[in-house]
Amino acid sequence: MSKVFFEDLELPVPDINLKTGSGTQASQTAAALVSLERAFRKISPDVVLVEGDTNTVLAAALAAAKMRIKVGHVEAGLRSFDLRMPEEHNRRITDHLSAYLFAPTRKAANTLKNEAVWGEIRITGNTAIDACLMYTPKALRLSRVLETIPFRRFALATAHRAENVDDPEILKELFEIFTRCPVPVVYPIHPRARMRFQSVGLYRKLSASRNVALIPPAGYLDFLALLSKCAFVMTDSGGIQEEATAPNLKKRVFVLRTSTERPEAVEAGYAEVVGTQPKRVLSRVQSFLAGKWNPRRSSPFGDGSAGHQIVDFLFSG
């Protein structure tokens, strides 16, 4: 799935592809750790930059720290305080291994200070906002995904986190939410989620619903086009909670989880944590549709200059 992102963003082909693939949390992390250590020995970097909270991020931070290479963590300080999430462990450990912590918000920076991390903390905003501002015009110009959508007005949905799609009961709740939503739903379905819906016997019913359009996983430009034109978002993604606050997007997000590592999006009025119980989720959607919505303030995740700030800091050292 990564290939389309390199193409959409016009990025050069990576010099090294780890090819760790899927697998258990341990096997994926271990494979990345071994491959990254080998790569770092070959290229001898001064700094290793990691972004986010994936298993590869943790592996890169561990490999670099053990080789006495400085680690810079982009998106440092995010916390959901939900220990069911593998990502929560990844981001916490990575922060405590990092020499440079690029926090997207003051709240994230305060979290790092309260945890007494050893690295230097800088508040930069998040590069996700940089990308939204940079690529949304291109997405609206080049993407054809909207031509494939059978609805004039639609809600955009994503669901892929293990704590949701690996739980048969939550899958049933998501099925009810999407099929009963008062606005038709466009759902770019992740292969993992598709397999889980199939395993509980709900995939055929979901794909047959006239209220749901299942589409393949969207590339970055296609997803930006969908996000730009949707009525609102229902998601368990952390990144989308940030992207929806971009000044050129400004979308209401219903977070299909019981916690979020982006509380700033909630405080600014963009996001609401609603869980996965259909009655509550659909009630909150109905209330949103019946009223007028405006966020309380501009994006809490920066003004689109995070990337420049990070690069300037690293080269000034």
N, C-alpha and C positions, 0 to 999 in steps of 0.2 A: 504493500500500500504506500510505501514511502516514495516510490519512483515518481508518482504524479505530483508530489509536492515540489520536488526538485525541478520538474518541468514547469509547473505553474509559476514558481517564484524565480525562474530563470537562474537557478543556482548551478555552479559547476559540479560536475560529477565528483563524488567523494574520492579521495585518494585511497581510502581504506574503507571497506564495508565489512562490518563484524559478522554479518550473516548468522546472528544468534537464533533467529526465528522464535517460535513460540515454545511453550513448555511450562514446567512448574516454576514458581517464583525462584526457588533455589537453583534449578538448572539454568534458567535464563540469566540470573545474576552471575553465577559461576562462569558460564561460557563467556559472558561479556568481560568479566574481570580478567580472565586469562588472555583474551584477545587484546584488550586494552593495555595490559602490562607489556605485551609483546610490541604493540604499536608505540608506546611511550619510550621504550628502550631504543627503538629505531629512530625516532624523530627528535628525542630529547627536548621537549617543549619547556619554556620558561614558566608558562601558566597553562593550566587546563581549565577551560570554561565549560560548565555544565548548566543546563537550563531545565528546570522543572523538578519532577519527583518520580521519574520512572526507574525501573530496575537498572537500566543502563547508566543513568545519572549516578546512582549509588555506586555501581561498579567502577565508574570512571573516577569518582572521588576517592574511593578506597585505594584503587591502584596508584593514583597519583600521590596521595598522602603517604603511602608506604614507600614510595620511591623518592620522597622529599621534594616533590614538585608541588608548587603552590596551586591551590584550587580556588576558582572564582565561581560562586553559585549565583546564577541569575534566577530570580523568583525566590530569594531567600526569605525566611521568616513566615511563610504561610503555614497555618495550622488549622486543622479541622477538629482536633482533640477527639477524634474517632479512631480508636486503636484497631477497629476491624479492617481499616483501610491499609493495604500494603504501602500505599503512597505516603501515608502519614509517617511511617517508620523511615522510609527512604529520605524524605525531606528533613526530618529531624537529624538523622545521622550525618547527612551531607552538610548541613549547616555547621555542625560541630567539627567537621573535618576541613572546613574552608578557611582560607586566608583572607579572602575578599567576599563580602556578602552584599549582593546588590538587591536591596529590599525594594519592592514596588511601592510601598506606602509607609507612612510613619507608624501605623499600627504594627506592621510587620517588623519594622526596625525595633520598636519597643519590645516585641516578643523576643527578638534576638538578645536584646540587652538584659531582659529578665531571665533568660536562660544562661546568661554569662558566657556567650560564645567567645572564642579566643580571637576570631578574625576581625578585620576592619569592616565596619558597616557603612554603606552608602545608600541613600534613598534616591532611586533613579526613575521610578515608574516602571512599567513593564513593556517589553518589546512586542507583546501581543498588540498593544495599541498602535505602536509604530507600524506594524504590518497591516493592520486594518486600514489605517489612513493611507498607506502607500498603495495597497493593492485593490481596494474596493472599486475605484474607478475602472481599473483594468478588468475586474471581474464582471462588472455590469456591461462592459463593452464587448467582451469576448465569450463569456459563458453562455451556453445554450440550454442550461438545465431547466430554466423556467419554462421553456417551450414544451418540456416533457411532463409538466405538472398539470393534472386534470382539473385543478381548482383555481378559481379566480382569487379567492382569499384563503389563506391557509396558516396553520400553526406549524412551526418547525420543531421536531422532536428528535432527541438522541438519547440512547440508553445503552451503556456498555460496561459499566463498572461491575466488578465481580460480586460485590455485596448486593447488587440488584439482579443481574441476569443469571447468577448461579443459584438463586433462591426461587424454586418453583412457585411459591406463594406470591412473591413479589412480581414474577412474570405474569401471573394471572391478573394482578392489580394493574400492571402496565397495560395489558391487553384491554381491560375494561376502560381505563382512562383514555386510551387512544381511539377506541372504537365508539365511545360515547361522547367524545369531546364536541362541544357546540360549534367549533370551527374545524373543518376537515384538517387532517394531520398529514404532513409530509415527513416520512421517517427514513433517512438514509441509514440502513440497517447494517451494523457491523457483523462480520462473519461469525464472531463469537456469540452475539445475541441471536442471530438467525439459527444457529445450531441449538441454542438453549430453547428457543421457542419451538423448534421442531421436536426436541426431546420431550416436551410436555404436551405435545399434540395441539399446539395453538398456532403454528405458523400458517397453515392453510387457511384457517379462519381469519387470521390477521390480514393475509394477502388478499382474501376475498372480500374484505370489508369495503363498502363503498365510501366509508369515512376516512380511510387510510390509504395513502399512496406510498408503497414501499419502493425505495430506489436503492441502487448500489451505493456503497460508501462514496461520499463526495470528495473530490479533490478540493484543494484550498480555494481556488477561484469559484468553483461551483457552490461551495458552502457559503462563501461570502455573498454571492448573489442571492442564495436562499435566505440568509440571515438579514440581508438588506430589505427584502421584500415581504418577509413574513409578518403576520399580525402580532405574534408573540412566540416565546420559546418555552418548551418543556424539556428539561435536560438533567442528567446526572454528571455532566462534565464540569470541571472546574474552569478550564480555559474559556469556554463559551460564556461563563458568567462575567469574565473580564471583557471579552470581545464585544459583548452586547452593550457595554458602557462607552464604546468608542464614540467620539463626537459626531462621526458621520453615520452611525448606526442607531444608537439609543433604542434598545428593545427591552421590553418587560420579560423577565425570566422567572419561570416557576421551577425551582430546584427540586428534582425528584429524589431527595435524600433527606436524612434527618439532621444533617450538619453540613457546614460549608467551611472551606478554608479561605473563602473570599467574603468575610463579613462586611467588608467595606462596600461591596456591591449591594448588600441588603441595606446598610445604613444610608447609602446614597439614593435609595428608592428604586433601583433597577431590578433587584432580585428579591424573591421571597422563598424561603425554605418551606416546602409544603408536604414533604414525605411522599408516600406512594399509596395511601389509602384513597380509593377513587372518590368517595363521598367528599372528603376534604379538598382534594385537588380540583375536582370539577366545580365545587362551590366557589373556590377562590378564583377560578377562571371566569365563572359567571359574573362575579362581582367586578372583576377587571373589565369585562366586556360591557357591563352596564354603566360604568362611570367614565370619567376622563382621567387619563394618566399622563403625568409628567414627572420625570425624575426630580429629586429634591436638589441635586447639584450636578456639576459636570463630572466626568469620569474621575474616580479616585485613583486610577492606575496610571496617571501621567498624561502628558500632552503630545506624545509621539516622538520624544527625543531620548528615550531610554538607551537605545543602541549607541547613539553618539556620546552620551554621558559615560557609558561603560568603557568604550574605546578610548575616549579622552583620558579617563582616569588611569587606565592600564598603561598608556603610553607616556603619561606624565610621571610615572613612578621610576 
